[in-house]
Amino acid sequence: METENQPGSIEQWFKRAIALDRNYRKSRREEERLRRKKENNGISAPRLNNRETFGQSLPQPQVWPRRQEMPQ
């Protein structure tokens, strides 16, 4: 309520509320990340690429053979 530019319409109030909520959630994620980093004594968990989990490769999807047509 103490901002310089107060929204004039309900749509502007919605946009302001969404922006404030987004900023709040982002700051909470950052605080959580820093808390976890501090708990781990500065040791961060290793980053994993999409194909590996703790050094193990993910199983490859199974490919089924095409159905053969019966001779007539």
Backbone as a printed PyTorch tensor [residue, N CA C, xyz], in Angstrom:
tensor([[[  0.8160,  -1.1950,   0.0000],
         [  0.0000,   0.0000,   0.0000],
         [  0.8590,   1.2570,   0.0000]],

        [[  2.1090,   1.1470,   0.3640],
         [  2.9570,   2.3220,   0.4380],
         [  3.8460,   2.4940,  -0.7870]],

        [[  3.5100,   1.8330,  -1.8720],
         [  4.3110,   1.9690,  -3.0820],
         [  3.9670,   3.2690,  -3.7940]],

        [[  4.8740,   3.6990,  -4.6480],
         [  4.6610,   4.9480,  -5.3760],
         [  3.5170,   4.8230,  -6.3740]],

        [[  3.5280,   3.7500,  -7.1390],
         [  2.5390,   3.5670,  -8.2000],
         [  1.5530,   2.4810,  -7.7930]],

        [[  0.4440,   2.8760,  -7.2190],
         [ -0.5580,   1.8910,  -6.8470],
         [ -1.3660,   1.5100,  -8.0800]],

        [[ -1.7020,   0.2210,  -8.1900],
         [ -2.4970,  -0.2230,  -9.3370],
         [ -3.8540,   0.4760,  -9.3580]],

        [[ -4.3280,   0.7640, -10.5530],
         [ -5.5980,   1.4610, -10.6880],
         [ -6.7610,   0.5500, -11.0210]],

        [[ -6.4680,  -0.6430, -11.5410],
         [ -7.5490,  -1.5640, -11.9050],
         [ -7.3070,  -2.9160, -11.2350]],

        [[ -8.3330,  -3.7410, -11.2580],
         [ -8.2090,  -5.0630, -10.6490],
         [ -7.1800,  -5.9120, -11.3800]],

        [[ -7.0740,  -5.7600, -12.7060],
         [ -6.0760,  -6.5060, -13.4770],
         [ -4.6690,  -6.1150, -13.0470]],

        [[ -4.4570,  -4.8240, -12.8010],
         [ -3.1430,  -4.3660, -12.3450],
         [ -2.8450,  -4.8930, -10.9370]],

        [[ -3.8720,  -4.9730, -10.0850],
         [ -3.6870,  -5.5450,  -8.7510],
         [ -3.3110,  -7.0160,  -8.8660]],

        [[ -3.9570,  -7.7450,  -9.7820],
         [ -3.6240,  -9.1500,  -9.9860],
         [ -2.1690,  -9.3010, -10.4270]],

        [[ -1.7550,  -8.4820, -11.3860],
         [ -0.3760,  -8.5380, -11.8760],
         [  0.6100,  -8.2320, -10.7640]],

        [[  0.2960,  -7.2440,  -9.9320],
         [  1.1790,  -6.8900,  -8.8150],
         [  1.2600,  -8.0390,  -7.8220]],

        [[  0.1140,  -8.6430,  -7.5030],
         [  0.0960,  -9.7620,  -6.5570],
         [  0.8890, -10.9470,  -7.0950]],

        [[  0.7520, -11.2340,  -8.3770],
         [  1.4840, -12.3400,  -8.9890],
         [  2.9830, -12.0690,  -8.9490]],

        [[  3.3870, -10.8470,  -9.2630],
         [  4.8080, -10.4920,  -9.2390],
         [  5.3720, -10.5980,  -7.8220]],

        [[  4.6240, -10.1250,  -6.8270],
         [  5.0900, -10.2040,  -5.4430],
         [  5.1760, -11.6580,  -4.9820]],

        [[  4.1960, -12.4720,  -5.3590],
         [  4.2140, -13.8820,  -4.9880],
         [  5.3980, -14.5980,  -5.6380]],

        [[  5.6360, -14.3140,  -6.9050],
         [  6.7660, -14.9220,  -7.6100],
         [  8.0830, -14.5560,  -6.9410]],

        [[  8.2210, -13.2860,  -6.5650],
         [  9.4340, -12.8290,  -5.8980],
         [  9.5920, -13.5030,  -4.5340]],

        [[  8.4940, -13.6300,  -3.7880],
         [  8.5300, -14.2830,  -2.4850],
         [  8.9630, -15.7400,  -2.6140]],

        [[  8.3720, -16.4570,  -3.5670],
         [  8.7130, -17.8680,  -3.7500],
         [ 10.1690, -18.0420,  -4.1750]],

        [[ 10.6440, -17.1410,  -5.0250],
         [ 12.0370, -17.1990,  -5.4670],
         [ 12.9800, -16.9820,  -4.2880]],

        [[ 12.6680, -16.0200,  -3.4290],
         [ 13.5240, -15.7580,  -2.2730],
         [ 13.5020, -16.9330,  -1.2980]],

        [[ 12.3430, -17.5890,  -1.1410],
         [ 12.2600, -18.7580,  -0.2570],
         [ 13.1040, -19.9160,  -0.8030]],

        [[ 13.0850, -20.1260,  -2.1280],
         [ 13.9160, -21.1730,  -2.7340],
         [ 15.3920, -20.8810,  -2.5070]],

        [[ 15.7710, -19.6240,  -2.6550],
         [ 17.1620, -19.2350,  -2.4520],
         [ 17.5650, -19.4360,  -0.9940]],

        [[ 16.7000, -19.0710,  -0.0560],
         [ 16.9990, -19.2790,   1.3590],
         [ 17.1530, -20.7710,   1.6630]],

        [[ 16.2950, -21.5930,   1.0930],
         [ 16.3740, -23.0410,   1.2950],
         [ 17.6710, -23.5930,   0.7150]],

        [[ 18.0490, -23.1140,  -0.4630],
         [ 19.2980, -23.5660,  -1.0900],
         [ 20.4910, -23.1990,  -0.2200]],

        [[ 20.5060, -21.9880,   0.3070],
         [ 21.6130, -21.5560,   1.1580],
         [ 21.6220, -22.3270,   2.4830]],

        [[ 20.4350, -22.6210,   3.0250],
         [ 20.3560, -23.3910,   4.2620],
         [ 20.9250, -24.7920,   4.0580]],

        [[ 20.5560, -25.4310,   2.9420],
         [ 21.0750, -26.7700,   2.6560],
         [ 22.5770, -26.7440,   2.4390]],

        [[ 23.0600, -25.7080,   1.7870],
         [ 24.4900, -25.5770,   1.5460],
         [ 25.2300, -25.4320,   2.8720]],

        [[ 24.6680, -24.6490,   3.7790],
         [ 25.2850, -24.4590,   5.0870],
         [ 25.2610, -25.7570,   5.8830]],

        [[ 24.1560, -26.5170,   5.8310],
         [ 24.0660, -27.7960,   6.5340],
         [ 25.0870, -28.7950,   6.0160]],

        [[ 25.3940, -28.7210,   4.7390],
         [ 26.3700, -29.6280,   4.1400],
         [ 27.7970, -29.1120,   4.2860]],

        [[ 27.9800, -28.0890,   5.1180],
         [ 29.2960, -27.4850,   5.3520],
         [ 29.9350, -27.0010,   4.0580]],

        [[ 29.1090, -26.4530,   3.1960],
         [ 29.6280, -25.9060,   1.9500],
         [ 29.8370, -26.9320,   0.8690]],

        [[ 29.5680, -28.1950,   1.1590],
         [ 29.7390, -29.2380,   0.1510],
         [ 28.4110, -29.3980,  -0.5650]],

        [[ 28.3830, -29.0600,  -1.8240],
         [ 27.1390, -29.1920,  -2.5720],
         [ 27.0730, -30.5770,  -3.2070]],

        [[ 25.8700, -31.0430,  -3.4080],
         [ 25.6710, -32.3470,  -4.0310],
         [ 26.1410, -32.2860,  -5.4790]],

        [[ 26.6780, -33.3840,  -5.9970],
         [ 27.1280, -33.3640,  -7.3930],
         [ 25.9430, -33.1870,  -8.3320]],

        [[ 26.1880, -32.4210,  -9.3540],
         [ 25.1460, -32.2250, -10.3510],
         [ 25.1230, -33.4340, -11.2730]],

        [[ 23.9330, -33.8750, -11.5650],
         [ 23.7740, -35.0390, -12.4200],
         [ 23.1840, -34.6110, -13.7480]],

        [[ 23.6550, -35.2320, -14.8040],
         [ 23.0310, -34.9170, -16.0780],
         [ 21.7530, -35.7280, -16.2010]],

        [[ 21.0160, -35.5090, -17.2340],
         [ 19.7150, -36.1530, -17.3900],
         [ 19.8100, -37.6640, -17.5640]],

        [[ 20.9460, -38.1790, -17.9640],
         [ 21.0550, -39.6030, -18.2760],
         [ 21.7160, -40.3960, -17.1510]],

        [[ 22.1600, -39.7450, -16.0960],
         [ 22.8550, -40.4680, -15.0410],
         [ 22.2280, -40.1800, -13.6880]],

        [[ 22.2170, -41.1880, -12.8440],
         [ 21.7580, -41.0400, -11.4700],
         [ 22.7720, -41.7420, -10.5850]],

        [[ 23.5220, -40.9670,  -9.8330],
         [ 24.5390, -41.5040,  -8.9400],
         [ 25.4870, -42.4420,  -9.6820]],

        [[ 25.9070, -42.0430, -10.8610],
         [ 26.8910, -42.7970, -11.6140],
         [ 26.3310, -43.9680, -12.3970]],

        [[ 25.0480, -44.2220, -12.3100],
         [ 24.4630, -45.3340, -13.0490],
         [ 23.6830, -44.7890, -14.2360]],

        [[ 23.8190, -45.4540, -15.3500],
         [ 23.0620, -45.0410, -16.5270],
         [ 21.6090, -45.4410, -16.3670]],

        [[ 20.7550, -44.6280, -16.8770],
         [ 19.3360, -44.9550, -16.8640],
         [ 19.0690, -46.0340, -17.9050]],

        [[ 18.1160, -46.9170, -17.6480],
         [ 17.8350, -47.9590, -18.6450],
         [ 17.3000, -47.3410, -19.9300]],

        [[ 17.7000, -47.9500, -21.0260],
         [ 17.2420, -47.4820, -22.3280],
         [ 15.8210, -47.9820, -22.5650]],

        [[ 15.0020, -47.1950, -23.2330],
         [ 13.6430, -47.6630, -23.5050],
         [ 13.6800, -48.8800, -24.4300]],

        [[ 12.7630, -49.7990, -24.1930],
         [ 12.7140, -51.0100, -25.0000],
         [ 12.0230, -50.7240, -26.3250]],

        [[ 12.6320, -51.1960, -27.3940],
         [ 12.0760, -51.0060, -28.7280],
         [ 11.5010, -52.3350, -29.1770]],

        [[ 10.2260, -52.3300, -29.4680],
         [  9.5630, -53.5450, -29.9120],
         [  9.7370, -53.7060, -31.4150]],

        [[  9.9450, -54.9770, -31.8830],
         [ 10.0770, -55.1880, -33.3330],
         [  8.7540, -54.9230, -34.0130]],

        [[  8.8420, -54.5330, -35.2690],
         [  7.6210, -54.2990, -36.0370],
         [  6.9170, -55.6190, -36.3000]],

        [[  5.6130, -55.5490, -36.3170],
         [  4.8170, -56.7440, -36.5780],
         [  4.9300, -57.0950, -38.0590]],

        [[  5.2340, -58.3360, -38.3250],
         [  5.3620, -58.7710, -39.7130],
         [  3.9890, -59.1970, -40.2080]],

        [[  3.7430, -58.8960, -41.4470],
         [  2.4650, -59.2860, -42.0210],
         [  2.5100, -60.7470, -42.4400]],

        [[  1.3900, -61.3960, -42.2840],
         [  1.2720, -62.8000, -42.6420],
         [  1.1400, -62.9440, -44.1620]],

        [[  1.8510, -63.9170, -44.7500],
         [  1.6850, -64.1210, -46.2110],
         [  0.2850, -64.6390, -46.5010]],

        [[ -0.2380, -64.2630, -47.6460],
         [ -1.6080, -64.6740, -47.9840],
         [ -1.6570, -65.8450, -48.8870]]])
